[in-house]
């Protein structure tokens, strides 16, 4: 019995001694520095740390370190992070863009005209606090953190986590360890001037690089006794190497936190510094990401002997960490509640109607993401965040930040035919959600345009549009392929129409207009009997469809516009006879043939159901008519602007476009047509053949294009140049 008691006591003492030994094993922390795109190297280094079997007990991160650290803390391993990085479209992610398919049909054309848009508040123009609002990155973080949306204590994650931000008002360091993880990561990475500040708990927060870009000290304060630090910061650059905005940002971040960074480097027990030579904070592309991850792995392998010695000295046993998978977008959720926050003016029923989701139904995560994109694309909100909470039944909470109700838009353009022009527009929304707005536009050029338009968009229910516009243009005459006449003409147009928009794609309108033509100075030989001022009372029906993914250089989609117009001079008849009917149709499409090659078919037609249409409504063919205020122009490569005039014409064009580099395109532009068409009693017409070669660049101020073309009517080579968005 004594032996039994002794053995029991020995076992208990041994167990107590082992427990004491285990409890004394130091906690290991991981500190990740900021550095923009260079932070891809963090992932490569993490791969080696996992391979060495080092368990991480705490994580701190700043800027890009907060993103990698936050995702690692909730269960993503290095291999999955590498997969996530490789699957991103970084150009779209780091922009304010949205899927064009979700833009309301009534605003698609408008939004493709402007170079800049600025809010007007308190009767003054406000500049944004950052170029990017961060919508797309937060939406990605929200998707990736699904399942942790209602886990507000970061210290209770699988690995306790903190990230660093800066209060832009006070310059204070802000340690974020609670709240909504995607928003905390967004605040920590909000590079001043590049990203707008992030509002959390009443504070405007920006990138933590300003105060603590390598938070080893904060990791120590969390309880870490041994710290592995991964530092991807640059040393100070000499003035010859400071050439770009990312270079300036990198230099500033290094200068502002240099002293603290040096202390934190010395405070790290194992310091891993990947070679990031040749890369900047703005190297956000897949090729750079892969190379940086490789360099991070190479740097960590140099430290592998230290990692192994650490593991062995502590007697650490490699454990299999539960691996978090990327959320399944097609997983079904039962929604029992939808909460909308941050909007006072909006009609909640209308808001949820635009989202296209309802409660007490099953819905997929993909549908929720698409609904968020649809709401954001309306332009009513600067940010639209969502979170999903609950167990078997879910609550969706939508948080929005409303856009300004007054917007100033500016566009610029230059082209060979019409020279330089600027478009200034002010749009005033009486209520963002109702779609009610007043738009005032002025085109400043040799041929000015002014317009006032009120529009009420009610979706598929009939809305209304009323507009008053004054447009000036020139009609040119040709003889023997040479321009020999020119006449100025002004059009005053008053229009009232009812419209419906279906699925944000199909726009249908029916209405009437009063159109007043006035002829000004006349140069050259024109039939003066035709150049008489005239007023028309017209009726029209229009349908437009636009499913292009981009307004310029699209990769997929199609678009069409069709207008049927009835012309009268008194509302019932024209010149004492029956009214004249005109049908105009445009159809465009694009089909990718390979990664770089695409074909873009298009067709244009205008048909007058009369032998001789009035000069105001004839078809004017030639040039690159990218806007059509008068509704009578048809583009044709190889002809000068308005070189051909006809009652009825049908044209077909087949562009073959090759992407030479990321933003440089070369195109062949063959087109054919038939004009002076007679369909009764026998189909007749004259044939037209032409084409050209174009080179275009997708610049930040809009497309820049140069074309050389010729045709069977004018066998001379005709040059054309344009810069900027069309309006």
ABEGO torsion letter per residue (X at the ends): XAAAAAAAAAAAAAAAAAAAAAAABBBBBBBBBBGEAAAAAAAAAAAAAAAAGBBBABBBBBEAAAAAAAAAAAGBBAAAAAAAAAABBAAAABBABBBAAABBAAAAAAAAABABBBBBBGGBBBBBABABAGAAAAAAAAAAABGAAABABAAABABBBBBBBBBAAAGBBBBBABEBAAAAAAAAABBBGABBBBBBGGBBBBBAAAABABBAAAAAAAGBABBBBBBABBBBBBAAABABAAAAAAAAAAAAAAAAAAAAAAABABBBBBBABGBBAABBBAAAAAAAAAAAAAAAAAAAAAAAAAAAAAGBBBBBBBBBBBBBAABBBBBABBBBBGBAABBAAAAAAAAGBBBGBBBBAAAAAAAAAAAAAAGABABBBBBBBEBABBBBBBBBBBBBABBBBBBBBBBAAAEBBBBBBBBBBABAAAGBBBBBBBBBBABBBBBBBBBBBAEABBBBBBBBBBBBBBBBBBBGGBBABBBBBBBBBBBBBBBBBBGGABBBBBBBBBBBBBBBBBBEBBBAAABBBBBBBBBBBBBBBBABABABGBABEBBBBBBBBBBBAAGABBGGBBBBBBBBBBBBBBBBABAABBBBBBBBBBBBBBABBBAAABBBBEEBBABBAAGABBBBBGBBBGABBBABBBBBBBBBBBBABAABBBBBBBBBBBBGBBAOABBBEBBBBBEBBBBBBBBAAEBBBBBBBBBAABABBBBBBBBEBBX
